[in-house]
Each structure stands twice: as structure tokens, then as C-alpha cells.
Amino acid sequence: MRHVLRISYFVLIAGLLSLLTFSHTSCNIYKFHDYSFPDSIKTVKVNIFENKATYVNPQLSPRLADRLRQKITSQTRMNQTNNDKADWIIDGTITNYSFTTSGITSSPTTGKQESTNRLTVGVHIKILDQRANKTTENDVSRSFEFSASQSIQQAEAALGDDILRGITDDIFNKIFSTW
């Protein structure tokens, strides 16, 4: 019995040490709390996004820029500024804001047809790195499904937070991730 307890303790201790070692090693490989950008970059200016989409949601541009500012300052060491001499200046253009029918289904039990629509939002991002005198450009796009029984205004109201969160996360990841 004592022999079994000693083996159990040994296995438990070995397992804990392995877990600690793996956790420490994995923290060095994957950093989810800190994003990659040069240490010399201290300040960022995020301009209001220009809206060149065919259909214009007037609230999207200022809310998207504000949400991106908040995300950058809360998840990086960078400071937000309105100064044109910021280390990075981020400009964005909303290039797509469109609605399409994405699916029609027929229920065999009720005989009713239900359809879903899709809102697609696309944004072009330009990052001017004034320290390196270099410009980087990226495009992000995300689609959001909603019931065809909703009007465009109802869908926008219902999806508003999801749109802002999704597009902001995609922009942030394009800017700061080096995967």
C-alpha cells in the first residue's frame, strides 16, 4: 500500500512539474497578452474612417474608429494622441457595407420558407509608420447573418455591437499580429 502511495505521489509531482514546465514554455512561444510592434512605437493616432461604401451607415465610421482606439490603448503599451506627429497614424476606409440574401430554407413540417440575409462589412486600413517612413495596407471583411424578416434598420440595431467587435478585432489582429 505504501509503495502504491509513493508511486501516486511521484506521478502527481511529475505531472505538476511537467504542467509547470509546459506552461512556462508555452508562454514563451505564444503571447496572447502582448502584440508585436517595435519598442520605439509609443504613440498612435487613429483617424475617423472615411466611408466610401455604396450604402452608408452614418454611425459606423466614428464608432469603429473609437472602438479601435480603445482596443489599442487597453491592449498595448501605445498611447492615443491627436497629434499628427504620432509614431503611427492609422487611417481607415469603409469600402463595403452591403446586404445580400444568403439562404432560403423550406421546412418540411410546416411548409414555410425561411430565408436569411447577410450584411458584409469591408474596411481598408492604412498604417503610416512615421519612424520607419513606411506605409502598410490591409483589408478586412466580415459577414453577419440575420433573419430576412428583419428590416435593414432592425438588423443594424441588432448586429451593431457584433459588427463593431468583429471588425475591430479583425483590424487589430491585422495590425498587431505577426503570425
C-alpha positions as CSV (number, residue, x, y, z in Angstrom):
1,M,0.0,0.0,0.0
2,R,2.8,2.4,0.9
3,H,4.5,1.6,-2.4
4,V,1.4,2.5,-4.3
5,L,1.1,5.8,-2.4
6,R,4.7,6.6,-3.2
7,I,4.2,5.9,-6.9
8,S,1.0,8.1,-6.8
9,Y,2.8,11.0,-5.2
10,F,5.6,10.6,-7.7
11,V,3.2,10.6,-10.6
12,L,1.4,13.6,-9.2
13,I,4.6,15.6,-8.6
14,A,6.0,14.6,-12.0
15,G,2.7,15.7,-13.6
16,L,2.7,19.0,-11.8
17,L,6.3,19.7,-12.8
18,S,5.5,18.8,-16.4
19,L,2.5,21.1,-16.4
20,L,4.5,23.9,-15.0
21,T,7.3,23.4,-17.5
22,F,4.9,23.2,-20.4
23,S,3.0,26.2,-19.2
24,H,6.2,28.2,-18.9
25,T,7.5,27.0,-22.3
26,S,4.2,27.7,-24.0
27,C,4.1,31.3,-22.5
28,N,7.4,31.9,-24.3
29,I,6.1,30.6,-27.6
30,Y,2.6,32.2,-27.6
31,K,2.0,35.6,-26.2
32,F,-1.7,36.4,-26.1
33,H,-1.4,39.4,-23.9
34,D,1.1,41.4,-25.9
35,Y,1.2,42.1,-29.6
36,S,4.2,42.6,-31.8
37,F,5.3,46.1,-32.7
38,P,8.6,47.9,-32.4
39,D,9.6,49.2,-28.9
40,S,10.2,52.6,-30.5
41,I,6.5,53.0,-31.3
42,K,4.9,54.8,-28.3
43,T,2.1,56.8,-29.8
44,V,-0.8,56.2,-32.2
45,K,-3.3,58.4,-33.9
46,V,-6.5,56.7,-35.2
47,N,-8.3,59.0,-37.7
48,I,-12.1,58.8,-38.3
49,F,-12.7,56.3,-41.0
50,E,-13.8,57.5,-44.4
51,N,-17.0,55.9,-45.6
52,K,-17.0,55.1,-49.3
53,A,-19.4,52.2,-49.2
54,T,-22.4,52.3,-51.5
55,Y,-24.8,52.1,-48.5
56,V,-23.6,54.3,-45.7
57,N,-24.3,53.6,-42.1
58,P,-23.5,57.1,-40.6
59,Q,-22.8,55.7,-37.1
60,L,-20.3,53.1,-38.2
61,S,-17.3,55.2,-39.1
62,P,-16.9,57.2,-35.8
63,R,-17.9,54.2,-33.6
64,L,-15.4,51.9,-35.4
65,A,-12.5,54.4,-35.0
66,D,-13.4,55.0,-31.3
67,R,-13.6,51.2,-30.6
68,L,-10.2,50.7,-32.3
69,R,-8.7,53.5,-30.2
70,Q,-10.0,51.9,-27.0
71,K,-8.7,48.4,-28.0
72,I,-5.2,49.7,-28.9
73,T,-4.8,51.7,-25.6
74,S,-6.2,48.9,-23.4
75,Q,-4.3,46.0,-25.0
76,T,-0.9,47.6,-26.0
77,R,1.6,50.0,-24.4
78,M,0.8,52.6,-27.0
79,N,-0.7,56.0,-26.1
80,Q,-3.5,57.5,-28.1
81,T,-2.9,61.0,-29.4
82,N,-4.5,63.5,-31.8
83,N,-1.0,64.8,-32.8
84,D,-0.1,64.4,-36.4
85,K,3.5,63.6,-35.3
86,A,2.3,60.3,-33.7
87,D,4.6,57.3,-34.3
88,W,1.8,55.5,-36.1
89,I,-1.1,57.1,-37.9
90,I,-4.0,54.7,-38.7
91,D,-6.4,55.6,-41.5
92,G,-9.3,53.5,-42.5
93,T,-11.9,53.5,-45.3
94,I,-15.1,51.5,-45.1
95,T,-15.2,50.1,-48.6
96,N,-18.2,47.7,-48.4
97,Y,-21.4,47.7,-46.4
98,S,-23.8,45.6,-48.4
99,F,-26.8,43.3,-47.9
100,T,-27.5,40.1,-49.8
101,T,-29.7,37.1,-49.5
102,S,-27.6,34.3,-48.1
103,G,-30.0,31.3,-47.9
104,I,-33.6,30.1,-48.3
105,T,-34.8,27.0,-46.5
106,S,-38.1,25.2,-46.6
107,S,-39.4,23.4,-43.5
108,P,-41.0,20.0,-44.5
109,T,-43.1,20.0,-41.4
110,T,-44.6,23.5,-41.6
111,G,-44.2,24.1,-45.3
112,K,-42.9,27.6,-44.6
113,Q,-40.0,29.1,-46.2
114,E,-37.5,31.0,-44.1
115,S,-34.6,33.0,-45.5
116,T,-31.5,34.7,-44.1
117,N,-29.7,37.7,-45.2
118,R,-26.1,38.7,-44.9
119,L,-24.6,42.0,-44.1
120,T,-20.9,42.2,-45.3
121,V,-18.7,44.9,-44.0
122,G,-15.3,45.6,-45.5
123,V,-12.6,48.0,-44.3
124,H,-9.3,49.1,-45.9
125,I,-6.6,50.0,-43.3
126,K,-3.5,52.1,-43.9
127,I,-0.8,52.4,-41.2
128,L,1.7,55.1,-41.6
129,D,4.8,54.3,-39.5
130,Q,6.4,57.7,-39.3
131,R,9.6,56.4,-37.6
132,A,10.3,53.9,-40.3
133,N,8.8,56.1,-43.1
134,K,6.8,53.1,-44.2
135,T,3.1,52.5,-45.0
136,T,1.4,49.2,-44.6
137,E,-2.1,48.5,-46.0
138,N,-4.5,45.7,-45.2
139,D,-8.1,44.8,-46.0
140,V,-10.5,43.1,-43.6
141,S,-14.0,41.9,-44.3
142,R,-16.6,40.1,-42.2
143,S,-20.2,38.9,-42.8
144,F,-23.1,38.9,-40.4
145,E,-26.2,36.8,-40.8
146,F,-29.7,37.9,-39.9
147,S,-33.3,36.9,-40.5
148,A,-34.9,38.1,-43.7
149,S,-37.9,39.0,-41.7
150,Q,-36.0,41.9,-40.2
151,S,-35.7,45.3,-41.9
152,I,-32.2,46.7,-42.6
153,Q,-32.6,49.1,-39.7
154,Q,-33.7,46.3,-37.3
155,A,-30.7,44.2,-38.4
156,E,-28.3,47.0,-38.0
157,A,-29.6,47.7,-34.5
158,A,-29.4,44.0,-33.5
159,L,-26.0,43.4,-35.0
160,G,-24.4,46.8,-34.1
161,D,-22.2,45.5,-31.2
162,D,-21.3,42.3,-33.1
163,I,-20.2,44.4,-36.1
164,L,-18.1,46.7,-34.1
165,R,-16.5,44.0,-32.0
166,G,-15.8,41.7,-35.0
167,I,-14.4,44.3,-37.4
168,T,-12.4,45.9,-34.6
169,D,-10.9,42.6,-33.6
170,D,-10.0,41.8,-37.3
171,I,-8.4,45.2,-37.8
172,F,-6.4,44.9,-34.5
173,N,-5.2,41.5,-35.4
174,K,-4.1,42.6,-38.9
175,I,-2.2,45.5,-37.5
176,F,-0.5,43.9,-34.5
177,S,-0.2,40.1,-35.1
178,T,2.8,38.7,-36.8
179,W,1.6,35.1,-37.3
